[in-house]
Amino acid sequence: MKILAVDTATEACSVALLLGEQSFGMFEICPQQHSQRVLPMIDELLKKHGVKLKDLDAIAYGRGPGSFTGVRIAAGMAQGLAFGVDLPVVEVSTLAAMAQETFEKTGNKNIRVLIDARMGEVYFGDYEVVNGLARERQDEAVLSPLDALAKFIKVVDTNDAWEAAGTGWQAYATELDFGGIVQISYPNAMAMLSFAKDAMIQGKSIKAEQIQPTYVRDNVTWKKLPGKE
């Protein structure tokens, strides 16, 4: 299976490529430069491994939550590339991707994700790894740091062990009374490949015109491809 993944939802910009059992990726911290960097990164990654767009089985992208502009860039890129060569698309939560990478790094199956959403709020994600993939314990949300802390489900039978991921833990360390280790600060497209592969196996991909980014905070309208309303 060959899958390309793209994420630009935060200050980080990343692309990844699944080729059978192998995966390759590129990751950069480049605030406000995503639109200039993401396409060259995709082009470089595909050329390096001798893959053309038409050779892919699917394209995955980080659907958010995250920066409105960043999420739109990834969605637009995935939509344009997939529509051009008639490929299915897999939408992956940026919060889930961070939980997945944290699990792969630490082995801990309980991950609490908070991304700084500005304006005194965080994007909230509460995850448990089931059969190797991070799954939501509760719906994603945008909350105040204190509301997010109160909302996390207590971990049982593991001495309350959990890992933290996301910029929210450090941005609001005082409010959260947090002095621990943040394992992963930003989502990485490499961690989205596992979700994309599973979705393809389960037949849960979508068409390019069905792309619907997740903003969480507001009901923001996504502009679809012309003629695909």
N, CA, C and O of each residue as an XYZ file, in Angstrom:
916
protein
N       0.843     -1.191      0.000
C       0.000      0.000      0.000
C       0.881      1.246      0.000
O       1.882      1.312      0.715
N       0.499      2.227     -0.807
C       1.262      3.473     -0.902
C       0.359      4.647     -0.538
O      -0.646      4.904     -1.202
N       0.733      5.355      0.529
C      -0.088      6.458      1.018
C       0.783      7.673      1.302
O       1.850      7.555      1.904
N       0.325      8.832      0.869
C       0.980     10.101      1.180
C       0.169     10.805      2.261
O      -1.056     10.878      2.167
N       0.839     11.321      3.281
C       0.158     12.059      4.352
C       0.741     13.458      4.464
O       1.940     13.663      4.275
N      -0.129     14.423      4.777
C       0.269     15.831      4.859
C      -0.347     16.456      6.104
O      -1.513     16.215      6.418
N       0.449     17.267      6.817
C      -0.117     18.001      7.949
C       0.503     19.386      8.056
O       1.722     19.545      7.994
N      -0.376     20.403      8.221
C       0.075     21.783      8.410
C      -0.782     22.485      9.465
O      -0.893     23.711      9.443
N      -1.381     21.746     10.374
C      -2.372     22.297     11.300
C      -1.790     23.164     12.413
O      -2.519     23.932     13.041
N      -0.481     23.050     12.664
C       0.145     23.825     13.731
C       1.373     24.544     13.170
O       1.494     24.719     11.957
N       2.271     24.954     14.044
C       3.499     25.601     13.577
C       4.375     24.652     12.773
O       5.258     25.088     12.035
N       4.131     23.370     12.916
C       4.905     22.362     12.191
C       4.301     22.072     10.825
O       3.094     22.193     10.616
N       5.168     21.689      9.908
C       4.752     21.262      8.570
C       5.410     19.914      8.321
O       6.627     19.785      8.452
N       4.615     18.906      7.961
C       5.196     17.583      7.764
C       4.507     16.823      6.647
O       3.320     17.014      6.382
N       5.262     15.970      6.005
C       4.726     15.074      4.979
C       5.319     13.693      5.230
O       6.424     13.576      5.759
N       4.598     12.663      4.856
C       5.064     11.298      5.086
C       4.595     10.398      3.967
O       3.594     10.670      3.304
N       5.332      9.323      3.766
C       5.033      8.389      2.682
C       5.122      6.962      3.182
O       6.143      6.545      3.729
N       4.046      6.217      2.991
C       4.029      4.794      3.330
C       4.252      3.995      2.064
O       3.535      4.158      1.077
N       5.257      3.128      2.102
C       5.549      2.238      0.974
C       5.599      0.817      1.518
O       6.641      0.353      1.982
N       4.470      0.138      1.458
C       4.412     -1.203      2.004
C       4.579     -1.175      3.508
O       3.754     -0.598      4.217
N       5.642     -1.793      4.001
C       5.913     -1.824      5.441
C       6.888     -0.743      5.864
O       7.224     -0.650      7.044
N       7.343      0.064      4.945
C       8.292      1.124      5.257
C       7.619      2.488      5.211
O       6.673      2.695      4.451
N       8.104      3.410      6.021
C       7.565      4.761      6.007
C       8.700      5.769      6.056
O       9.739      5.528      6.670
N       8.487      6.893      5.404
C       9.494      7.940      5.301
C       8.804      9.291      5.502
O       7.626      9.445      5.182
N       9.536     10.256      6.028
C       8.886     11.527      6.258
C       9.824     12.705      6.326
O      11.044     12.554      6.388
N       9.227     13.892      6.313
C       9.945     15.146      6.474
C       9.142     16.010      7.446
O       7.913     16.049      7.392
N       9.855     16.697      8.329
C       9.198     17.482      9.383
C       9.962     18.777      9.602
O      11.184     18.760      9.752
N       9.253     19.901      9.620
C       9.874     21.196      9.859
C       8.990     22.053     10.746
O       7.764     21.976     10.668
N       9.605     22.864     11.585
C       8.886     23.901     12.314
C       9.049     25.175     11.483
O      10.142     25.736     11.401
N       7.968     25.620     10.878
C       8.060     26.772      9.961
C       6.790     27.615     10.041
O       6.001     27.617      9.096
N       6.574     28.326     11.139
C       5.366     29.137     11.302
C       5.121     30.081     10.130
O       6.028     30.781      9.678
N       3.883     30.089      9.647
C       3.436     30.989      8.585
C       4.158     30.784      7.259
O       4.134     31.662      6.396
N       4.793     29.642      7.096
C       5.484     29.342      5.829
C       4.965     28.046      5.198
O       5.544     27.541      4.237
N       3.881     27.520      5.741
C       3.380     26.226      5.270
C       3.042     26.228      3.779
O       3.363     25.283      3.059
N       2.399     27.289      3.331
C       1.971     27.328      1.927
C       3.161     27.338      0.979
O       3.052     26.890     -0.162
N       4.298     27.847      1.449
C       5.502     27.862      0.616
C       6.282     26.558      0.709
O       6.981     26.192     -0.236
N       6.177     25.849      1.832
C       7.012     24.694      2.067
C       6.370     23.351      1.731
O       7.065     22.429      1.304
N       5.056     23.226      1.918
C       4.462     21.893      1.862
C       4.579     21.237      0.484
O       4.918     20.056      0.402
N       4.312     21.958     -0.580
C       4.392     21.337     -1.909
C       5.819     20.932     -2.271
O       6.012     19.828     -2.779
N       6.831     21.774     -2.033
C       8.207     21.334     -2.284
C       8.592     20.114     -1.458
O       9.327     19.247     -1.931
N       8.096     20.046     -0.222
C       8.397     18.880      0.617
C       7.766     17.616      0.038
O       8.393     16.557      0.018
N       6.531     17.730     -0.430
C       5.859     16.584     -1.051
C       6.621     16.139     -2.285
O       6.881     14.952     -2.479
N       6.971     17.099     -3.105
C       7.686     16.803     -4.349
C       9.022     16.126     -4.060
O       9.387     15.154     -4.722
N       9.741     16.636     -3.079
C      11.040     16.061     -2.725
C      10.900     14.635     -2.208
O      11.675     13.753     -2.578
N       9.911     14.414     -1.354
C       9.727     13.085     -0.774
C       9.347     12.058     -1.831
O       9.887     10.952     -1.850
N       8.423     12.420     -2.705
C       8.003     11.483     -3.751
C       9.153     11.176     -4.717
O       9.377     10.020     -5.075
N       9.874     12.214     -5.134
C      10.981     12.008     -6.069
C      12.085     11.161     -5.448
O      12.670     10.308     -6.117
N      12.367     11.394     -4.180
C      13.431     10.662     -3.506
C      13.165      9.161     -3.509
O      14.098      8.360     -3.550
N      11.881      8.781     -3.464
C      11.545      7.364     -3.392
C      10.918      6.836     -4.689
O      10.347      5.746     -4.724
N      11.041      7.635     -5.746
C      10.616      7.190     -7.064
C       9.130      6.920     -7.189
O       8.718      5.990     -7.882
N       8.319      7.736     -6.516
C       6.866      7.541     -6.525
C       6.189      8.733     -7.198
O       6.542      9.885     -6.947
N       5.222      8.443     -8.045
C       4.419      9.489     -8.665
C       3.034      9.489     -8.027
O       2.593      8.482     -7.474
N       2.359     10.621     -8.111
C       1.034     10.713     -7.494
C       0.103      9.603     -7.950
O      -0.634      9.034     -7.144
N       0.134      9.296     -9.228
C      -0.763      8.284     -9.777
C      -0.450      6.883     -9.246
O      -1.261      5.968     -9.391
N       0.731      6.717     -8.629
C       1.102      5.420     -8.068
C       0.509      5.196     -6.680
O       0.500      4.073     -6.176
N       0.016      6.267     -6.065
C      -0.476      6.179     -4.691
C      -1.834      5.477     -4.616
O      -2.591      5.434     -5.586
N      -2.111      4.936     -3.443
C      -3.422      4.335     -3.184
C      -4.353      5.310     -2.481
O      -5.574      5.176     -2.559
N      -3.774      6.298     -1.791
C      -4.592      7.272     -1.068
C      -3.738      8.440     -0.603
O      -2.509      8.373     -0.581
N      -4.428      9.513     -0.232
C      -3.788     10.668      0.391
C      -4.472     10.925      1.726
O      -5.700     10.956      1.807
N      -3.676     11.106      2.768
C      -4.206     11.421      4.100
C      -3.777     12.832      4.469
O      -2.745     13.321      4.009
N      -4.579     13.479      5.304
C      -4.187     14.813      5.754
C      -4.678     15.062      7.175
O      -5.650     14.458      7.627
N      -3.987     15.961      7.868
C      -4.388     16.340      9.215
C      -5.579     17.271      9.151
O      -5.439     18.427      8.753
N      -6.753     16.785      9.538
C      -8.007     17.524      9.385
C      -8.253     18.537     10.493
O      -9.280     19.216     10.491
N      -7.322     18.648     11.441
C      -7.506     19.531     12.569
C      -7.917     18.722     13.782
O      -7.993     17.495     13.724
N      -8.182     19.410     14.881
C      -8.195     20.862     15.017
C      -6.795     21.458     15.015
O      -5.795     20.762     15.191
N      -6.759     22.761     14.812
C      -5.505     23.486     14.761
C      -5.756     24.869     14.203
O      -6.884     25.360     14.227
N      -4.716     25.493     13.703
C      -4.833     26.808     13.088
C      -5.815     26.765     11.924
O      -5.726     25.873     11.081
N      -6.752     27.711     11.862
C      -7.702     27.749     10.749
C      -6.966     27.735      9.414
O      -7.282     26.942      8.527
N      -5.982     28.621      9.283
C      -5.242     28.708      8.025
C      -4.476     27.428      7.741
O      -4.484     26.932      6.614
N      -3.816     26.892      8.760
C      -3.030     25.677      8.579
C      -3.877     24.488      8.176
O      -3.499     23.722      7.289
N      -5.020     24.329      8.823
C      -5.913     23.217      8.492
C      -6.418     23.359      7.057
O      -6.516     22.369      6.332
N      -6.738     24.581      6.649
C      -7.221     24.815      5.287
C      -6.140     24.500      4.248
O      -6.436     23.977      3.174
N      -4.893     24.822      4.578
C      -3.802     24.540      3.643
C      -3.683     23.039      3.394
O      -3.588     22.601      2.247
N      -3.689     22.250      4.472
C      -3.579     20.796      4.329
C      -4.783     20.221      3.601
O      -4.641     19.356      2.737
N      -5.977     20.710      3.958
C      -7.194     20.219      3.302
C      -7.187     20.558      1.813
O      -7.522     19.723      0.973
N      -6.804     21.783      1.502
C      -6.763     22.196      0.100
C      -5.729     21.423     -0.690
O      -5.967     21.057     -1.841
N      -4.576     21.169     -0.076
C      -3.523     20.410     -0.738
C      -3.979     18.979     -1.004
O      -3.817     18.466     -2.111
N      -4.551     18.336      0.015
C      -5.023     16.960     -0.136
C      -6.125     16.889     -1.182
O      -6.144     15.985     -2.016
N      -7.039     17.846     -1.132
C      -8.147     17.846     -2.076
C      -7.673     18.026     -3.510
O      -8.114     17.317     -4.415
N      -6.778     18.972     -3.707
C      -6.278     19.232     -5.053
C      -5.503     18.060     -5.628
O      -5.718     17.672     -6.776
N      -4.600     17.493     -4.833
C      -3.797     16.373     -5.302
C      -4.654     15.137     -5.561
O      -4.490     14.469     -6.582
N      -5.560     14.835     -4.645
C      -6.401     13.647     -4.783
C      -7.360     13.772     -5.956
O      -7.562     12.812     -6.699
N      -7.947     14.941     -6.124
C      -8.893     15.149     -7.219
C      -8.201     15.046     -8.574
O      -8.773     14.548     -9.543
N      -6.961     15.525     -8.623
C      -6.230     15.524     -9.886
C      -5.943     14.143    -10.427
O      -5.892     13.954    -11.642
N      -5.753     13.160     -9.537
C      -5.438     11.798     -9.994
C      -6.469     10.787     -9.494
O      -6.228      9.580     -9.519
N      -7.621     11.291     -9.040
C      -8.748     10.443     -8.630
C      -8.349      9.446     -7.547
O      -8.509      8.236     -7.708
N      -7.822      9.982     -6.430
C      -7.428      9.133     -5.308
C      -8.382      9.328     -4.131
O      -8.922     10.418     -3.944
N      -8.589      8.281     -3.342
C      -9.385      8.434     -2.117
C      -8.588      9.220     -1.077
O      -7.361      9.302     -1.140
N      -9.313      9.794     -0.124
C      -8.694     10.608      0.920
C      -9.052     10.045      2.293
O     -10.154      9.539      2.507
N      -8.104     10.143      3.212
C      -8.360      9.765      4.606
C      -8.108     10.991      5.479
O      -7.040     11.601      5.415
N      -9.096     11.344      6.291
C      -8.956     12.468      7.208
C      -8.507     11.943      8.570
O      -9.097     11.005      9.106
N      -7.458     12.556      9.125
C      -6.904     12.101     10.402
C      -6.874     13.264     11.394
O      -6.408     14.353     11.061
N      -7.359     13.040     12.583
C      -7.313     14.048     13.634
C      -5.872     14.371     13.999
O      -5.057     13.471     14.199
N      -5.565     15.660     14.085
C      -4.218     16.052     14.500
C      -3.962     15.652     15.955
O      -2.839     15.310     16.325
N      -5.004     15.698     16.764
C      -4.862     15.297     18.164
C      -4.581     13.795     18.269
O      -3.736     13.363     19.053
N      -5.296     13.018     17.474
C      -5.092     11.568     17.483
C      -3.693     11.215     16.993
O      -3.065     10.292     17.514
N      -3.207     11.939     16.002
C      -1.861     11.689     15.486
C      -0.816     11.916     16.570
O       0.162     11.175     16.666
N      -1.030     12.948     17.387
C      -0.096     13.221     18.472
C      -0.161     12.134     19.538
O       0.861     11.733     20.096
N      -1.362     11.666     19.810
C      -1.512     10.568     20.768
C      -0.830      9.305     20.240
O      -0.180      8.582     20.996
N      -0.981      9.045     18.952
C      -0.372      7.864     18.342
C       1.148      7.918     18.428
O       1.792      6.933     18.788
N       1.713      9.068     18.096
C       3.175      9.190     18.151
C       3.682      9.062     19.586
O       4.747      8.493     19.827
N       2.916      9.591     20.529
C       3.299      9.479     21.938
C       3.304      8.027     22.381
O       4.209      7.591     23.092
N       2.286      7.273     21.959
C       2.239      5.847     22.272
C       3.426      5.114     21.657
O       4.057      4.286     22.314
N       3.729      5.418     20.402
C       4.833      4.747     19.725
C       6.178      5.084     20.358
O       7.120      4.295     20.288
N       6.262      6.254     20.973
C       7.502      6.688     21.626
C       7.645      6.111     23.026
O       8.742      5.730     23.434
N       6.541      6.045     23.763
C       6.614      5.680     25.184
C       6.036      4.314     25.530
O       6.414      3.717     26.539
N       5.118      3.814     24.696
C       4.445      2.563     25.006
C       3.252      2.740     25.921
O       2.516      1.782     26.161
N       3.039      3.950     26.441
C       1.905      4.220     27.316
C       0.635      4.337     26.482
O       0.613      5.054     25.481
N      -0.412      3.644     26.885
C      -1.647      3.616     26.104
C      -2.643      4.704     26.500
O      -3.729      4.786     25.926
N      -2.290      5.525     27.460
C      -3.179      6.595     27.910
C      -2.515      7.949     27.664
O      -1.493      8.268     28.271
N      -3.104      8.734     26.777
C      -2.482      9.991     26.376
C      -3.474     11.138     26.463
O      -4.611     11.035     26.001
N      -3.023     12.230     27.065
C      -3.821     13.438     27.181
C      -3.191     14.522     26.300
O      -2.040     14.911     26.498
N      -3.957     14.991     25.338
C      -3.434     15.955     24.360
C      -4.100     17.311     24.541
O      -5.327     17.412     24.574
N      -3.290     18.344     24.657
C      -3.779     19.719     24.711
C      -2.931     20.581     23.785
O      -1.730     20.742     24.005
N      -3.556     21.134     22.751
C      -2.877     22.067     21.854
C      -3.315     23.478     22.210
O      -4.504     23.735     22.398
N      -2.365     24.384     22.302
C      -2.681     25.784     22.578
C      -3.554     26.330     21.452
O      -3.122     26.378     20.300
N      -4.772     26.738     21.775
C      -5.708     27.271     20.784
C      -5.781     28.796     20.840
O      -6.633     29.410     20.198
N      -4.880     29.396     21.614
C      -4.865     30.854     21.820
C      -6.132     31.292     22.560
O      -6.996     30.476     22.882
N      -6.220     32.590     22.819
C      -7.388     33.181     23.481
C      -7.763     32.472     24.785
O      -8.938     32.386     25.143
N      -6.742     31.966     25.489
C      -6.991     31.330     26.769
C      -7.673     29.986     26.687
O      -8.321     29.567     27.646
N      -7.544     29.287     25.546
C      -8.199     27.991     25.372
C      -7.227     26.958     24.807
O      -6.154     27.291     24.303
N      -7.638     25.699     24.907
C      -6.854     24.591     24.360
C      -7.752     23.666     23.555
O      -8.945     23.551     23.834
N      -7.182     23.012     22.568
C      -7.868     21.925     21.886
C      -7.624     20.676     22.718
O      -6.484     20.331     23.027
N      -8.710     20.005     23.074
C      -8.685     18.912     24.031
C      -8.847     17.553     23.356
O      -9.744     17.360     22.535
N      -7.977     16.623     23.706
C      -8.097     15.256     23.216
C      -7.714     14.272     24.299
O      -6.672     14.422     24.937
N      -8.549     13.264     24.513
C      -8.328     12.260     25.552
C      -8.323     10.898     24.872
O      -9.338     10.481     24.313
N      -7.182     10.195     24.913
C      -7.032      8.994     24.090
C      -6.584      7.752     24.859
O      -5.863      7.821     25.855
N      -7.041      6.633     24.352
C      -6.601      5.324     24.823
C      -6.239      4.500     23.597
O      -6.980      4.490     22.614
N      -5.123      3.819     23.648
C      -4.688      3.015     22.507
C      -5.352      1.648     22.569
O      -5.244      0.931     23.564
N      -6.040      1.301     21.487
C      -6.734      0.018     21.381
C      -6.274     -0.668     20.092
O      -6.384     -0.103     19.004
N      -5.768     -1.867     20.227
C      -5.268     -2.620     19.059
C      -4.258     -1.804     18.257
O      -4.250     -1.819     17.027
N      -3.412     -1.097     18.988
C      -2.311     -0.390     18.344
C      -2.619      0.993     17.818
O      -1.723      1.665     17.306
N      -3.871      1.443     17.929
C      -4.245      2.760     17.427
C      -4.888      3.607     18.521
O      -5.662      3.101     19.334
N      -4.565      4.888     18.535
C      -5.136      5.809     19.521
C      -6.606      6.061     19.192
O      -6.945      6.435     18.069
N      -7.464      5.856     20.173
C      -8.903      6.047     19.995
C      -9.423      7.054     21.023
O      -8.943      7.102     22.156
N     -10.397      7.846     20.618
C     -10.972      8.855     21.508
C     -11.695      8.217     22.691
O     -12.448      7.257     22.525
N     -11.461      8.753     23.873
C     -12.285      8.408     25.024
C     -13.526      9.301     25.035
O     -14.603      8.891     25.468
N     -13.348     10.540     24.545
C     -14.429     11.513     24.467
C     -14.199     12.390     23.241
O     -13.123     12.376     22.643
N     -15.215     13.141     22.885
C     -15.109     13.983     21.695
C     -14.075     15.083     21.870
O     -13.860     15.582     22.975
N     -13.436     15.455     20.765
C     -12.542     16.600     20.761
C     -13.340     17.858     21.107
O     -14.539     17.940     20.842
N     -12.654     18.834     21.702
C     -13.349     20.059     22.097
C     -12.343     21.189     22.245
O     -11.137     20.948     22.312
N     -12.833     22.412     22.297
C     -11.995     23.553     22.646
C     -12.508     24.073     23.977
O     -13.685     24.408     24.112
N     -11.613     24.140     24.967
C     -12.005     24.428     26.342
C     -10.980     25.325     27.013
O      -9.870     25.504     26.511
N     -11.360     25.884     28.145
C     -10.378     26.568     28.961
C      -9.454     25.497     29.534
O      -9.862     24.341     29.650
N      -8.219     25.850     29.896
C      -7.312     24.842     30.465
C      -7.898     24.115     31.680
O      -7.754     22.899     31.805
N      -8.549     24.849     32.560
C      -9.111     24.225     33.758
C     -10.268     23.287     33.423
O     -10.403     22.223     34.026
N     -11.102     23.682     32.461
C     -12.202     22.809     32.046
C     -11.663     21.541     31.387
O     -12.209     20.453     31.570
N     -10.594     21.695     30.627
C      -9.974     20.536     29.981
C      -9.418     19.581     31.034
O      -9.596     18.367     30.936
N      -8.752     20.129     32.029
C      -8.162     19.301     33.076
C      -9.246     18.521     33.816
O      -9.069     17.346     34.138
N     -10.363     19.183     34.078
C     -11.458     18.532     34.796
C     -12.160     17.473     33.952
O     -12.784     16.557     34.487
N     -12.055     17.602     32.650
C     -12.792     16.714     31.742
C     -12.072     15.390     31.480
O     -12.717     14.410     31.107
N     -10.765     15.339     31.665
C     -10.039     14.101     31.397
C     -10.601     12.957     32.242
O     -10.856     13.113     33.436
N     -10.785     11.820     31.604
C     -11.277     10.636     32.305
C     -10.148     10.016     33.119
O      -9.037      9.840     32.620
N     -10.433      9.695     34.347
C      -9.419      9.106     35.228
C      -8.975      7.755     34.684
O      -9.799      6.901     34.358
N      -7.672      7.577     34.592
C      -7.113      6.307     34.129
C      -7.158      5.311     35.276
O      -6.766      5.627     36.400
N      -7.637      4.109     34.988
C      -7.748      3.097     36.036
C      -6.842      1.908     35.755
O      -6.480      1.634     34.611
N      -6.487      1.218     36.819
C      -5.706     -0.025     36.735
C      -4.299      0.158     36.182
O      -3.660     -0.822     35.800
N      -3.808      1.381     36.131
C      -2.433      1.603     35.645
C      -1.725      2.611     36.543
O      -0.821      3.315     36.093
N      -2.128      2.684     37.806
C      -1.557      3.650     38.742
C      -1.698      5.077     38.230
O      -0.852      5.933     38.487
N      -2.788      5.317     37.498
C      -3.071      6.642     36.946
C      -1.972      7.130     36.003
O      -1.769      8.336     35.862
N      -1.274      6.218     35.367
C      -0.194      6.598     34.458
C      -0.749      7.127     33.134
O      -1.619      6.503     32.526
N      -0.248      8.262     32.699
C      -0.629      8.819     31.410
C       0.497      9.699     30.904
O       1.367     10.116     31.668
N       0.473      9.976     29.610
C       1.484     10.838     28.998
C       0.823     12.106     28.473
O      -0.346     12.099     28.087
N       1.583     13.183     28.464
C       1.092     14.468     27.973
C       1.679     14.768     26.597
O       2.851     14.498     26.331
N       0.842     15.330     25.731
C       1.299     15.745     24.408
C       0.639     17.069     24.053
O      -0.505     17.319     24.433
N       1.354     17.911     23.327
C       0.765     19.160     22.863
C       1.308     20.406     23.533
O       1.785     20.362     24.667
N       1.231     21.515     22.819
C       1.759     22.794     23.298
C       0.941     23.398     24.431
O       1.429     24.284     25.133
N      -0.291     22.937     24.624
C      -1.150     23.499     25.657
C      -0.635     23.272     27.061
O      -0.838     24.116     27.934
N       0.028     22.147     27.300
C       0.523     21.833     28.636
C       1.558     22.845     29.095
O       1.583     23.215     30.269
N       2.402     23.290     28.199
C       3.431     24.255     28.561
C       2.903     25.682     28.523
O       3.280     26.512     29.349
N       2.024     25.963     27.558
C       1.476     27.311     27.442
C       0.656     27.698     28.669
O       0.619     28.866     29.055
N       0.004     26.716     29.275
C      -0.844     26.972     30.442
C      -0.402     26.129     31.632
O      -1.225     25.610     32.386
N       0.909     26.003     31.783
C       1.464     25.152     32.846
C       1.001     25.586     34.230
O       0.748     24.745     35.092
N       0.887     26.901     34.449
C       0.468     27.401     35.759
C      -0.971     27.017     36.055
O      -1.270     26.505     37.134
N      -1.874     27.265     35.093
C      -3.282     26.937     35.277
C      -3.492     25.436     35.461
O      -4.353     25.013     36.232
N      -2.714     24.650     34.760
C      -2.870     23.197     34.797
C      -2.071     22.546     35.919
O      -2.184     21.344     36.157
N      -1.262     23.351     36.608
C      -0.375     22.837     37.650
C       0.448     21.675     37.105
O       0.544     20.609     37.714
N       1.039     21.919     35.934
C       1.759     20.859     35.221
C       3.254     21.132     35.220
O       3.706     22.197     34.800
N       3.998     20.173     35.688
C       5.449     20.282     35.669
C       6.085     19.031     35.097
O       7.267     18.761     35.312
N       5.281     18.268     34.361
C       5.765     17.010     33.800
C       6.423     17.163     32.443
O       6.785     18.263     32.025
N       6.569     16.047     31.771
C       7.229     16.009     30.456
C       6.184     15.975     29.353
O       5.255     15.168     29.393
N       6.338     16.852     28.370
C       5.492     16.820     27.179
C       6.231     15.995     26.129
O       7.285     16.398     25.636
N       5.667     14.839     25.796
C       6.358     13.922     24.899
C       6.394     14.404     23.451
O       7.423     14.303     22.784
N       5.275     14.924     22.971
C       5.157     15.379     21.590
C       4.502     16.754     21.592
O       3.425     16.922     22.165
N       5.133     17.734     20.964
C       4.569     19.087     20.950
C       3.675     19.344     19.743
O       2.699     20.088     19.841
N       4.000     18.738     18.613
C       3.272     19.019     17.377
C       2.902     17.721     16.652
O       3.592     16.713     16.802
N       1.829     17.739     15.875
C       1.475     16.556     15.075
C       2.489     16.320     13.963
O       3.099     17.257     13.449
N       2.655     15.075     13.609
C       3.587     14.688     12.554
C       2.864     13.757     11.584
O       2.215     12.800     12.005
N       2.975     14.034     10.301
C       2.300     13.228      9.289
C       2.709     11.757      9.354
O       1.942     10.887      8.941
N       3.896     11.472      9.861
C       4.337     10.076      9.983
C       3.370      9.273     10.839
O       3.083      8.111     10.547
N       2.868      9.907     11.904
C       1.953      9.206     12.814
C       0.566      9.048     12.224
O      -0.254      8.306     12.765
N       0.286      9.732     11.125
C      -1.025      9.629     10.479
C      -1.113      8.416      9.560
O      -2.207      7.990      9.190
N       0.030      7.867      9.196
C       0.046      6.746      8.254
C      -0.664      5.507      8.809
O      -1.334      4.793      8.063
N      -0.520      5.253     10.102
C      -1.177      4.086     10.702
C      -2.688      4.189     10.594
O      -3.366      3.209     10.286
N      -3.222      5.404     10.854
C      -4.660      5.623     10.738
C      -5.113      5.494      9.289
O      -6.165      4.924      9.000
N      -4.304      6.030      8.388
C      -4.657      5.995      6.969
C      -4.692      4.561      6.443
O      -5.605      4.182      5.709
N      -3.706      3.783      6.819
C      -3.664      2.385      6.382
C      -4.861      1.618      6.922
O      -5.496      0.856      6.193
N      -5.170      1.819      8.199
C      -6.310      1.142      8.812
C      -7.614      1.556      8.128
O      -8.476      0.716      7.871
N      -7.757      2.843      7.836
C      -8.976      3.323      7.177
C      -9.139      2.709      5.799
O     -10.253      2.369      5.400
N      -8.049      2.564      5.073
C      -8.115      1.964      3.744
C      -8.510      0.491      3.830
O      -9.310      0.005      3.030
N      -7.950     -0.201      4.794
C      -8.286     -1.616      4.977
C      -9.755     -1.772      5.347
O     -10.424     -2.709      4.911
N     -10.251     -0.829      6.166
C     -11.644     -0.880      6.623
C     -12.617     -0.277      5.615
O     -13.828     -0.288      5.838
N     -12.095      0.250      4.507
C     -12.960      0.865      3.502
C     -13.590      2.164      3.970
O     -14.728      2.459      3.607
N     -12.867      2.958      4.778
C     -13.413      4.171      5.360
C     -12.809      5.451      4.783
O     -12.797      6.489      5.445
N     -12.321      5.375      3.577
C     -11.813      6.584      2.925
C     -12.986      7.384      2.361
O     -14.118      6.903      2.319
N     -12.697      8.615      1.928
C     -13.719      9.464      1.319
C     -13.223      9.951     -0.033
O     -12.060      9.759     -0.385
N     -14.115     10.584     -0.785
C     -13.724     11.194     -2.047
C     -13.195     12.600     -1.789
O     -13.505     13.210     -0.766
N     -12.401     13.106     -2.718
C     -11.780     14.422     -2.546
C     -12.808     15.507     -2.274
O     -12.569     16.398     -1.459
N     -13.952     15.439     -2.951
C     -14.967     16.482     -2.781
C     -15.699     16.395     -1.446
O     -16.471     17.290     -1.104
N     -15.462     15.325     -0.692
C     -16.124     15.159      0.604
C     -15.282     15.674      1.774
O     -15.705     15.588      2.927
N     -14.124     16.194      1.488
C     -13.245     16.694      2.539
C     -13.952     17.737      3.399
O     -14.585     18.658      2.882
N     -13.837     17.581      4.717
C     -14.479     18.499      5.651
C     -13.561     18.706      6.859
O     -13.623     17.937      7.818
N     -12.718     19.733      6.822
C     -11.797     19.984      7.936
C     -12.536     20.183      9.258
O     -13.707     20.562      9.271
N     -11.849     19.926     10.360
C     -12.427     20.083     11.687
C     -11.805     21.286     12.384
O     -10.604     21.303     12.655
N     -12.617     22.277     12.668
C     -12.120     23.485     13.321
C     -12.446     23.503     14.813
O     -11.732     24.142     15.585
N     -13.499     22.821     15.230
C     -13.937     22.692     16.618
C     -14.449     24.001     17.201
O     -15.569     24.051     17.711
N     -13.645     25.064     17.134
C     -14.024     26.299     17.825
C     -15.272     26.943     17.238
O     -16.195     27.275     17.981
N     -15.322     27.124     15.945
C     -16.439     27.807     15.310
C     -16.983     26.978     14.162
O     -16.326     26.056     13.679
N     -18.168     27.309     13.736
C     -18.761     26.666     12.564
C     -18.238     27.376     11.325
O     -18.894     28.266     10.782
N     -17.059     26.976     10.886
C     -16.403     27.625      9.755
C     -16.709     26.870      8.473
O     -16.600     25.645      8.422
N     -17.086     27.593      7.455
C     -17.446     26.960      6.190
C     -16.198     26.604      5.391
O     -15.297     27.427      5.228
N     -16.154     25.382      4.900
C     -15.056     24.927      4.040
C     -15.483     25.072      2.597
O     -16.544     24.587      2.206
N     -14.669     25.732      1.813
C     -14.975     25.941      0.404
C     -14.526     24.728     -0.397
O     -13.334     24.433     -0.478
N     -15.471     24.041     -0.979
C     -15.156     22.838     -1.743
C     -14.719     23.184     -3.153
O     -14.806     24.335     -3.580
N     -14.252     22.184     -3.863
C     -13.860     22.385     -5.249
C     -15.038     22.889     -6.079
O     -16.181     22.510     -5.824
N     -14.771     23.743     -7.072
C     -15.861     24.247     -7.929
C     -16.669     23.107     -8.532
O     -16.108     22.144     -9.055
N     -17.978     23.223     -8.455
C     -18.847     22.212     -9.044
C     -19.030     20.973     -8.196
O     -19.668     20.011     -8.624
N     -18.453     20.989     -6.949
C     -18.533     19.806     -6.091
C     -19.329     20.063     -4.828
O     -19.165     19.347     -3.840
N     -20.203     21.086     -4.841
C     -21.026     21.399     -3.674
C     -22.041     20.281     -3.416
O     -22.826     20.366     -2.471
